[in-house]
């Protein structure tokens, strides 16, 4: 199906996938309730955006670069903040690839980058 659509619109499969990912919009799923470590809070969860600091190692030097607009969950009752572990791991993986590409093309490293710019 991908090859057929890419041939129909005369674009590469990679460009078709890239455009589909860019245009994909969906609500971030909510967690049902707050789970404090070792405790249970019956508060509801809301989606918020918070910065996330990623350490990037260049030789023996470690530089902290902030990824902005990262979704997280906040309990409306106790205020506990929770992050999606899989999302954070994927951000770190994509982030490292992006920074290595920038170093390879002699681009300066940013002090911060938006999550949307990583996509």
N, C-alpha and C positions, 0 to 999 in steps of 0.2 A: 504494500500500500504506500509506503514512504517513497519508494523509487518511482511509482506511478505518478504520485502527486508532484514530485520534484521534476519529472519529465514534462508533465502537463504545464507547470508554471515556469519551466526552463531555469530552474535554480538547482544547486547541489543539495543533496540530502542533508549535509551539515548545515547549510543556510536555512533550509526548511525547518529543521529541528530548532535551530537558534531562534528563528522568528516565532515559532510556536511557543517556545518557552517564554520569550519576552512578552507575548500577548496573553499568556495564561494568567487568569485572575481568579482567585477563590478565597473565601474567608478562611482565616487560620482557625483550626478546630480548637474549641475550648476544652479545658480539663473539667471533669465533672465536679470535683471538690478538692480542697486543699489537703495535702498530705505533708504535715510537718515531720521531720525525721524523728521516729520513735513515738509519734503522737498523731492524733487525728483532729483536724479542725473542720467543722462543717460549713465553713465559708465558701462562697462561690469564687470562681476564678475569672479574671479579666485579662485580656491581652494588652500588653503595653510594649513600647519599644525602648530599649536601653542600649547603651554602648557596651561593647565587649572588647576587652584588651587582649591582643594576641602577641605573644613573644615571637620575634623572628630573629634567628641566629645568623649572623654574618661572621664567619670565622670564629673568633672567641668572643665577639661582641654580640650582646643580645639587645635588640631594639623593640620596645613595646609600640605597637601600632594599633590604633583604636578602630574597630569596625562599628560604625554607627547604624542605628535603625534596626537592631536585632530584636526580633520578637521574644518576649518572655511572658510569664504568667505571674500575676499578683493576686493574692488572696484579698478579697474585699472585706474580710473580717479581721484577720490577724496581720495582714500586710506582708506575709512571707512571699519572697520572690523565688520562682522556679524557672529553670531553663530546660529546653528540650535537648537532651544529651546528644542525640543523633544529629540535630541541626548544628549544634556547636562543633561537633567533630567534623562535619561536612564543611562548615565555614572555615575551620582551620586548614583542612586539606586544600580547598579551592584557593584560600588566601595564600598559602605557601606556594602553590603553582603560579599564581599571579605575581607574587613578589619575585620569584625566581625568573620569570619571563622579563620583568622590568629590569632586574639586574643584568640579565643576558643582553638586553638591548640598550644598556647604559642609561636607563631612565632613573630619575631620582625616586627614592621610596617616599611615600606620603607619610605624614604623621597620623592621618586618619583616612578612612575610605568607607563609603556607604555600602551597606549590604547589597543594595540595588545595583551599585557599580560593579560588584563582584559577579553578578548574574549575567 
